[in-house]
Amino acid sequence: MLDGERVLGKASQPLPSLGPASEPVAHTIQLEGLSGIKLWSLEDRNLYSTRVRLRRGTQLLDQDSRRFAFREAQFTDHGFELNGKVIKLRGLDRHQTFPFVGQAMPGRVQRRDAFILRNQLKCNIVRTSHYPQSRHFLDACDEVGLLVWKRSLAGSTSGTKPGRTSPSITFGA
């Protein structure tokens, strides 16, 4: 587990030899002794990452990295709470289509939308619309502290790519 480039925890585990499988195989590795973990919030966007490498001997077969955060979001009798603090939600709906080009916009433009919503329009939540959102937009939401209410695809349980983790995604419909 990494905080930027600083290693907070490290673990490895040999995997049993398995033949071909029709379904993905899951393995759990536990990190122990983690300390100094900070919560992600609208003001303090504490983001961590994990890097997984699959090796056969010294040969690297595959690797992946994911960014994540720690936070608690819930509705209580007092309203919406993020990490125990009541937050008044203020936001807009976002369609990821642009005049004349549809969804064909570069990552920098997708990221700029999150910046405009958070810093210029002073929103703290955005409701996404009906289709998977750009990873660039969702990454920017994580970075600027913009909560996301993801709108699921018709007949789907996810408005993002399967397995996509994002601390800003707080609600689903």
N, C-alpha and C positions, 0 to 999 in steps of 0.2 A: 504494500500500500504506500502510495506516494503523496506527499504534500508538496506540490511543485516538483522539484528534483530531490527533495529530502525524503529518505526512506524512513517510514514510520513502522513498518512491519514487513517481514519476509518469511516465506514458508515454501517448502517443496515437498513433494510426495511422489513416490514411484506409483505408476499405474499398472494394473494387471494387464497382461496380454489378452486381448479380445479379438475375436474374428470379426468379419464384416457384420455391421448392425444396420437394420433398416430404420431405426430411430436413434436420435442423439443419446449419448451416454453421459450422465452427470456424475461429477466427482466433487466432493466438498473438501476444501482446505481451510483450516481455521488459523487465524492470526491471533496471537495471544500477547498480552502485555502492552496493548496500545494505550497511549496516554496523550493528553493534550488535544483530544479531538474537539473541534469547534463546530457548532451548528451553523447550517446555512440559513440565512434570513434575507429579508429585503434590503437590509443595510449592510450586512456582512456576508458576502457570497463566498463562504469557505468551501472550496471544491477540492476533492481528492481524486486520485486515479488509481487504478489497479492495472497491472500488466501481467498477462498470463503467457507463458511460453511452453510449448509442447516439444519435447526433445526425445530423440532415440539415441541414447549414448550422448555424444557431443554434437550430433546433427540436429539443427533446429528445423522442425517440421512445420510449425505454425506458431503464430503469436497474435495476440489481440490486446487492446488497451481500452478501458472504459473509464469515463469520468462519472463521479457520483458525489453525493453529499449526505449529511445526516441532518434530519429535521423532523419535527412532529407537527402535523396539520390536522385540525379537527374543528367541528362545529360544536359549540357548547350553548348553554342557556344565555351566555353573554355575547354570542356571535361567533365569527370565525377567529380561531386562534392559531397562530404560528409560533411554535416553541413556547406555548403558554402565554403569549402576548396577544391581546385582542387587536385585530386589524380591521379597519373599515375598508371594504373592497371597493375599488373604483377602477372601472375598465371599459373596454370596447370589444367589439367582435372584429375579427380579422379574416378576410378572404385572401388567400395567397395568390390571387390573380392580379395582374397588372395590365393597364390599358395597352392595347396593341400587341402585347407579347404573351399574355396569359401567365403561366407559371415559369416561363423560360427566362428567369432572372438570375444573375450570378449571386454567389454567396454574400458578397459585400452588400448588395441591395437588400437581401433577406435579413441580414444582421442589422442593417440600418433601421428597418421597421421596428425592431425591438427597442433600439435606442430612442427613436422618436416617441414611441408609446410611453416609455418609462421616464425619459428626461425632458421631453418637450410638452407632452400632453399630461404628464404627471399621473399616469395610470400605474396601478400595482398588480393588475390582472388583465389577461387577454383571453377571450374565448375564441378558439380556432374553429374552422368550418370544414366539416364533412369529408376531408381527405387528408392523407398524411402531410404533415408540415415539413418544410425544409429543415434538415438537421442544422443548417447554419442559423436559422431563426431560433430554434430551440436552444442551441448552444449559447446564443446571445442572450436569451431570456435567463438562462442559468447565471450568466456573467453580470448582467445588469440588475438582477433582482426583480424580475417580472414573473409573477405567477401565471400559470397556464391552465385554463380549463379546456381540456382537449375534447373536441366533438368527434365521436366515433363515426367510422364509416358505416353505411347501412349494412346491417347483418354482421358487423365486425365488433370485436371487443376492444379494439385499439385504434386510435387516431394517429399512431406513429408506427414505425417499423417494429416488428416483433422483437422483444428483448431490449428495446430502447429504454435506457434509464435516464432520467432527467429530474433533478431536484425541483425545477420550476413547475413540472407537471403535477398539479395538486388535486385537480378534480377531473372526473371523467363522466361522460354522459352517453 
